Amino acid sequence: QVELAESGGGWAQSGGSLRLSCAASGSIFSINSMGWYRLAPGKQRELVAGISNAGTTNYADSVKCRFTISRDKAKNTVWLQMNSLKPEDTAVYYCASGRRTIWLYGVDYWGKGTLVTVSS
């Protein structure tokens, strides 16, 4: 079992920045990849960004060049730096991890989510 604890959500103005953190605990040896998904009102949950143990990253087209995912395997932590925020980035952001590549094979563990609100 892997537990994921997110932090860093909150409010930002359009064009501003926020940084999300996610710390993993438990059976961390089983983690192959980690990432962030988001769920906005009236929309389906979508992958925002993911990163594998090898450092391979994957981003949603809507956040490329604005968001950056990074990971410290020694600290079992993943971050999502969000710049140039837009109102459409408003959503609950969920940390996710998987025993395989999450954007290919799905998520095994979810965090509880953290709300990001961007005002225009």
N, C-alpha and C positions, 0 to 999 in steps of 0.2 A: 504494500500500500504506500502511496505517495501522497503527502499533504502539500498543498500549495497555498501560500499566503501572499496576497497582493497588498500593495500600498501605493500611495501617490496620486490617487484620483482626486478630483476636485473641479474647480471652476476656472475657466480662462476666457479671456476675450479673444475674439477672432484675430488671428495673426500671432497669438501668444504661444507659449510652450508649457508642456507638462512632462514629467518623467514618472513612469510607472515602474515599480519593482515587484519582483515575485521571488520569494524564497521557497525552495523545496526542502522537504524533510521526509524521513521515513526510508523507504527502499530506493534510495536515490541511485544505487548502482544499476537499476533497471532502466533508467531514463536514457533514451536515445536522442530525443529532440524535445524542445520546449517552444512555446510561442504564445501569442495573444490572439484571441478572438474577440469580437464585439457583437452586441445585440442592441440594435436601435429600435425604437417604437415603430411598429408596423413593418419591420423588415426581418429577414432571416439572419440568423447568426452567421457571421463571415470571418474567415481568417484575415487577420490584419498583418501579422508577420510571424515567421517561424525561423528557428535556427537549430541546426543539427549538432551533434557532438563534433563533427568534422568541421563545423563552421559554415556550412552551406546555409544560405538564407533564402527566404521566399517572402515576397511582399505582395499585398493587394495592389492593383494598379492605382487605386485611388489614394494610396499613401506613399507611393514611391517618391523619393527625393524629399519627402517631408518627415518621415518617421525612420528611426534607426533602431534595430534590435541588436542587443549585445548580450553576452553570457560569460559568466565566470564559473566554470565547472568546479573549481576548488571551493568556491563559496556557495555552490548550488543555487545560484541566483541568476535571473535574467531580467534585463531592463528594456523598456521601450521609451526611447526619447522621441517625443512628439513635438515637432516645430510647425510653424505656419498653420496653426490649428484653424479649422473651419467649423461653422455651426453644424454641418453635416457629420462631423466627427463625434458629435454628442451620442453617447451610448454607454452601456455597461460593458466594461472590458474584463474579459476572463483570461486568467493565466491557464495554460494547458500544457500537459506533457504526455509523452507517449513512449512506449517501448520500441516503436519504430518511428519513421518519419511521419509526423502528424498530418502534414498536408497531403500525404499520399495514402496513408493507412488508417487515419483517424486518431482520435484522442482517447487516452486511457484514463487520465485524471484531470479534473477541473478544479480551479479555485472557486471561491464564492463570488468573485466579481467586485469591481470597483467602478463607481460612477464617474464619468467624465462629462462635464457640461461646458459647451463653448457657446458664448453669447456673441451676437453680431454687433 
